[in-house]
Amino acid sequence: MKDFPITSIIFLAIISINTFSCDKATGTKVMYLGHTLPQTHPVHKGIVEFQKALEKKSNGTLKVKIFPDAQLGSEREVLELLQIGSVAATKVSAATLSNFVPEYHLLGIPYLFRDKQHQFNVLEGDIGKSILEKGSKFWLRGLCYYDAGSRSFYTSKKAIRTPDDLKGLKIRVMNNQMAINMVNSMGGSATPLAYGELYTAIQQGVVDGAENNPPSFVSSNHYEISKYYTLDQHSSVPDVLLIGTKFWDKLSEEEKIWVQEAADESAQAQKKFWSDSVDESMKIAKDAGVEIIIPEKSLFAEKSKSVVEEFVKEFPEMEPIVNQIKNKK
């Protein structure tokens, strides 16, 4: 039997395997949304905007109860709770989601997006919307994307200035094959590890470093023990706001419109939260003595070409979509 955190077990007992509570007297529905981020994180702030917008649009008949800080378990565990109908909604990385919905693998391809404008032209256009819809057959309906920035390497003892500097280094990655292949292609030793264990793992030398965006680098306090941050920006994997189809299918058509509109509005607000957080995080890291390295990104991109080639071999049906993304203006 799968082990769930004690908080998840207690939560499941409280809600009696329901995706939401409903006050029959007032008709108010409260949907449960769990995620793993701290309340200071810009993505959590985006979720709060979703909460506010939905309550306003529904005149208080649809409310969101947020469970942050991994109270209900890891991203994978919360996704599984969505699938069985124990939680209504969540926010997860597209990388984690790719283990459930194959099309999300696309968004982890190294150096797929030319810049942030190109990324959101893709995500908010037909291609991105099509990927969001693909999850419905797995009971995971995508609502919108949140900006999760670009992931870059940080290390504790040795600076990474070129891909050659990764040789011999154990780099923590998410449990995602694309991320594993990317680090290995550059000469590093990819080491999947739970995010909550990473601080101690770096501190004790179990791994030599990791890769993530600036707000996560700082909010996790990893900047305290990793004094080299190389902005190679190898991937720009977005976060995804999801709703379980077991909850979605119980909504009226009007309620579905409110939920989608609230999600779209929260995504636009979250972009500003993210931008501000990146600026603040970089200042904190610099003030703490972290060396910020701006490398020649083309060297890293060249090394990672084999990852794209292997991906297309494994998923030949996705090659046209990869080309559409690259050609998107």
LINCOR-V241008 format. One record per backbone hydrogen bond with DSSP energy under -1.0 kcal/mol. CO is the residue of the C=O (numbers start at 0). NH is the residue of the N-H. Records with the same first field share a line. If there is no record, write none. Layout:
# LINCOR-V241008
CO: NH, NH
This chain:
# LINCOR-V241008
4: 8
5: 9
6: 10
7: 11
8: 12
9: 13
10: 14
11: 16
18: 31
20: 29
22: 26
27: 22
28: 62
29: 20
30: 64
31: 87, 88
32: 66
34: 69
36: 68
37: 40
40: 44
41: 45
42: 46
43: 47
44: 48
45: 49
46: 50
47: 51
48: 52
49: 53
50: 54
51: 55
52: 56
53: 57
54: 59
55: 58
57: 60
60: 28
62: 30
64: 32
66: 34
67: 70
69: 72
73: 77
74: 78
75: 79
76: 80
77: 81
78: 82
79: 83
80: 85, 86
87: 243
88: 33
89: 241
91: 239
92: 96
93: 97
95: 98
96: 99, 100
100: 103
101: 104
102: 105
104: 107
105: 108
108: 111
114: 118
115: 119
116: 120
117: 121
118: 122
119: 123
121: 127
124: 128
125: 129
126: 130
127: 131
128: 132
129: 133
131: 141
132: 135
134: 137, 139
135: 138
138: 244
140: 242
143: 240
145: 238
150: 233
151: 211
152: 229
153: 209
154: 227
161: 164
162: 165
163: 166
165: 168
168: 188
169: 207, 208
170: 190
172: 192
173: 175
175: 179
176: 180
177: 181
178: 182
179: 183
180: 184
181: 185
182: 187
183: 186
188: 170
190: 172
193: 196
194: 197
196: 200
197: 201
198: 202
199: 203
200: 205, 206
207: 155
208: 171
209: 153
211: 151
212: 216
213: 217
214: 218
215: 219
216: 222
217: 220
220: 223
221: 224, 225
226: 290
227: 154
228: 292
229: 231
233: 110
234: 150
237: 93
238: 145
239: 91
240: 142, 143
241: 89
242: 140
243: 246, 247
244: 248
246: 249
247: 250
251: 255
252: 256
253: 257
254: 258
255: 259
256: 260
257: 261
258: 262
259: 263
260: 264
261: 265
262: 266
263: 267
264: 268
265: 269
266: 270
268: 272
269: 273
270: 274
271: 275
272: 276
273: 277
274: 278
275: 279
276: 280
277: 281
278: 282
279: 283
280: 284
281: 285
282: 286
283: 287
284: 289
285: 288
290: 228
292: 230
294: 296
295: 298
296: 300
297: 301
298: 302
299: 303
301: 304
303: 306, 307
304: 308
305: 309
306: 310
307: 311
308: 312
309: 313
310: 314
314: 317
315: 318
317: 321
318: 322
319: 323
320: 324
321: 325
322: 326
